[in-house]
Amino acid sequence: MSDFEFSVPILIVGGGACGAVAALAAHDAGVAPLLIEQDARPMGCTGMSQGLFCAAGTRSQAAHGIKDDGATFLADILAKTRGQTDPVIARAIAYGSGPTLEWLADKHDMPWELDTGFRPAYGNSTFRVHGWHGHGGKDMIELLHQKLAEAGIDVLTQARLADIVADADGRVRGVVIERPDGSTERVGCEALIIASGGFAANHEMVARFMPEAAHARYNGPEGNRGDGILLGEKIGAAVADMGSYQGYAMLTDPQGISVPPGAIIEGGILVNIEGRRFVDESFDIAGMAHPVMAQPGGHIWVIIDAGIEERCAYIPEMRDLLELKAARQADSVEALAAILGLDAGILEAELAEARAAQAACTVDRFGRLWGKDLPPTAPFRAFKAVGAIYHTQGGLQIDGDARVLRADGSALPNVFAGGGAARGVSGPSSWGYLPAMGLCAAVTLGRIAGEAAARQVG
Ligand SMILES: Cc1cc2nc3c(=O)[nH]c(=O)nc-3n(C[C@H](O)[C@H](O)[C@H](O)COP(=O)(O)OP(=O)(O)OC[C@H]3O[C@@H](n4cnc5c(N)ncnc54)[C@H](O)[C@@H]3O)c2cc1C
């Protein structure tokens, strides 16, 4: 169309993990994409994350003697979501995750390897969480953008997707970009990839689709307003699992830093302001936000010990917490109870029950099966924490090629989506989220979308 200022073969919206990986994939497939990002410095949810993602059947797993494959990962996803997820997307992610990690390592020299500290937990039946040892999401997004620069991929920052220009049948002709000064530009494209993240910062949408989380603390970027999802709907796309999200039970108050999951995997417990445990801490990484929010006083204590702290000290969030001296410290149960204002008898009884269950290799009264995780012993550490919502998992309905679909199941002619903008594989609510699935979906679907869009226009 003549009224576009210029045209590109593939336009990608969003410079988080999904958009950056989609750009690398399109570039490697021989098509030069343009990536637009609303912020001056791309960060998104990816930049706030722990930078960990699931991948199955990787060389790094094999090097540690871990047997895993797409079929096992798919079975874990279906079990965690009680079968209430899209099996086509789940299969694409489960089977695509390992090859995606290998491609990024081989072709783009990405340093991701198995995080052996992230033991099988919360629905991952084996060691499957990968990351960049000692680094987090900020390092991940900066490295991805460094790779985009090295590849010569065009990235337009401070360029917000304001509208999508499409024919009546949903064929996208281009987009309207808004600049910080309010001026607009119209850019044509042959294919569009929507990688603009989720909508957890959009209070109206959160209240509509997940009312139980409407008053939860939000710990994500303000840019996750759901722009891409809303504009996708406007051109005929279907959405699904809009009530799906990751909550988190251990956001420290007042620091606003996540106590990493490793603290629980290594043996940490949660107690309320009466000193009582109230949940199997190892069961549900995302849904656990709700029992935490329901506790008297609205906050809880994450109790670990010096050994757990040391074993988790390689994790950036734990390092930050250590630097801030965020933990209350005590050398005995009595001293800990006094510092936290808890009943020492109740706290001691909780620890004793956990120890007894661990010694007997059996479940405690909440159903937690104690294995290699040892309940905390003196010297203790305790973090004050609240439950929060981190990111959403529902969005544009896609197929196994990341093509955006209409409600009748047919594909829009030239639109793709992934990451937080697309329907994920976490079921309909907060209980189906596997650890490190958000970035897994972003990275894997980014590659799938980039390659599929390149095939279409190539
Ligand atoms: C605190 C925290 C910790 C987390 N830890 C993990 C973890 O360790 N492992 C894991 O798997 N998941 C984790 N997650 C979730 C994970 O970060 C997300 O699932 C993932 O980053 C989504 O990637 P994305 O590329 O789809 O979105 P994002 O990273 O949010 O990127 C979207 C980009 O699009 C841009 N954008 C939005 N709207 C527009 C617009 N209109 N025009 C132009 N640009 C736009 C945004 O500015 C942003 O840069 C965590 C989330 C949080 C909040």
The ligand as a Tripos MOL2 file, in Angstrom:
@<TRIPOS>MOLECULE
LIG
   53    58     1     0     0
SMALL
NO_CHARGES

@<TRIPOS>ATOM
      1 C1          9.9300  -11.1110   38.3380 C.3       1 LIG1
      2 C2          9.7350  -12.1200   37.2510 C.ar      1 LIG1
      3 C3         10.5380  -13.2490   37.2110 C.ar      1 LIG1
      4 C4         10.3490  -14.1910   36.2060 C.ar      1 LIG1
      5 N1         11.2070  -15.2570   36.1430 N.ar      1 LIG1
      6 C5         11.0630  -16.1520   35.1430 C.ar      1 LIG1
      7 C6         11.9970  -17.2100   34.9780 C.ar      1 LIG1
      8 O1         13.0280  -17.2850   35.6230 O.2       1 LIG1
      9 N2         11.7300  -18.1420   34.0310 N.ar      1 LIG1
     10 C7         10.6370  -18.0450   33.2000 C.ar      1 LIG1
     11 O2         10.4510  -18.9230   32.3500 O.2       1 LIG1
     12 N3          9.7990  -17.0180   33.2710 N.ar      1 LIG1
     13 C8          9.9910  -16.0630   34.2160 C.ar      1 LIG1
     14 N4          9.1640  -14.9850   34.2600 N.ar      1 LIG1
     15 C9          8.2080  -14.8040   33.1510 C.3       1 LIG1
     16 C10         8.9870  -14.3770   31.8890 C.3       1 LIG1
     17 O3          9.7550  -13.2460   32.2390 O.3       1 LIG1
     18 C11         8.0160  -14.0580   30.7520 C.3       1 LIG1
     19 O4          7.1590  -15.1500   30.5420 O.3       1 LIG1
     20 C12         8.8070  -13.7840   29.4700 C.3       1 LIG1
     21 O5          9.8370  -12.8670   29.7070 O.3       1 LIG1
     22 C13         7.9090  -13.2670   28.3700 C.3       1 LIG1
     23 O6          8.7260  -12.8790   27.2920 O.3       1 LIG1
     24 P1          8.1140  -11.9930   26.1310 P.3       1 LIG1
     25 O7          9.2210  -11.7300   25.1780 O.co2     1 LIG1
     26 O8          6.8840  -12.6160   25.6260 O.co2     1 LIG1
     27 O9          7.6460  -10.6520   26.8660 O.3       1 LIG1
     28 P2          8.5130   -9.4320   27.4480 P.3       1 LIG1
     29 O10         9.8360   -9.8690   27.9190 O.co2     1 LIG1
     30 O11         7.6330   -8.7140   28.4010 O.co2     1 LIG1
     31 O12         8.7610   -8.5330   26.1760 O.3       1 LIG1
     32 C14         7.7160   -7.8280   25.5480 C.3       1 LIG1
     33 C15         8.2830   -6.5470   24.9970 C.3       1 LIG1
     34 O13         7.2930   -5.9130   24.2050 O.3       1 LIG1
     35 C16         7.3200   -4.5300   24.4570 C.3       1 LIG1
     36 N5          6.0030   -3.9880   24.1040 N.ar      1 LIG1
     37 C17         4.8340   -4.1410   24.7460 C.ar      1 LIG1
     38 N6          3.8440   -3.4800   24.1210 N.ar      1 LIG1
     39 C18         4.4230   -2.8850   23.0420 C.ar      1 LIG1
     40 C19         3.9200   -2.0570   22.0140 C.ar      1 LIG1
     41 N7          2.6480   -1.6900   21.9460 N.pl3     1 LIG1
     42 N8          4.7900   -1.6380   21.0560 N.ar      1 LIG1
     43 C20         6.1100   -1.9750   21.0900 C.ar      1 LIG1
     44 N9          6.6360   -2.7390   22.0690 N.ar      1 LIG1
     45 C21         5.7880   -3.2180   23.0340 C.ar      1 LIG1
     46 C22         7.6580   -4.4280   25.9310 C.3       1 LIG1
     47 O14         8.2060   -3.1680   26.2570 O.3       1 LIG1
     48 C23         8.6700   -5.5640   26.0830 C.3       1 LIG1
     49 O15         9.9900   -5.1200   25.8820 O.3       1 LIG1
     50 C24         9.3260  -14.0210   35.2460 C.ar      1 LIG1
     51 C25         8.5240  -12.8850   35.2760 C.ar      1 LIG1
     52 C26         8.7220  -11.9230   36.2750 C.ar      1 LIG1
     53 C27         7.8750  -10.6970   36.2820 C.3       1 LIG1
@<TRIPOS>BOND
     1     1     2 1
     2     2     3 ar
     3     2    52 ar
     4     3     4 ar
     5     4     5 ar
     6     4    50 ar
     7     5     6 ar
     8     6     7 ar
     9     6    13 1
    10     7     8 2
    11     7     9 ar
    12     9    10 ar
    13    10    11 2
    14    10    12 ar
    15    12    13 ar
    16    13    14 ar
    17    14    15 1
    18    14    50 ar
    19    15    16 1
    20    16    17 1
    21    16    18 1
    22    18    19 1
    23    18    20 1
    24    20    21 1
    25    20    22 1
    26    22    23 1
    27    23    24 1
    28    24    25 2
    29    24    26 1
    30    24    27 1
    31    27    28 1
    32    28    29 2
    33    28    30 1
    34    28    31 1
    35    31    32 1
    36    32    33 1
    37    33    34 1
    38    33    48 1
    39    34    35 1
    40    35    36 1
    41    35    46 1
    42    36    37 ar
    43    36    45 ar
    44    37    38 ar
    45    38    39 ar
    46    39    40 ar
    47    39    45 ar
    48    40    41 1
    49    40    42 ar
    50    42    43 ar
    51    43    44 ar
    52    44    45 ar
    53    46    47 1
    54    46    48 1
    55    48    49 1
    56    50    51 ar
    57    51    52 ar
    58    52    53 1
@<TRIPOS>SUBSTRUCTURE
     1 LIG1         1 GROUP 0 **** ****
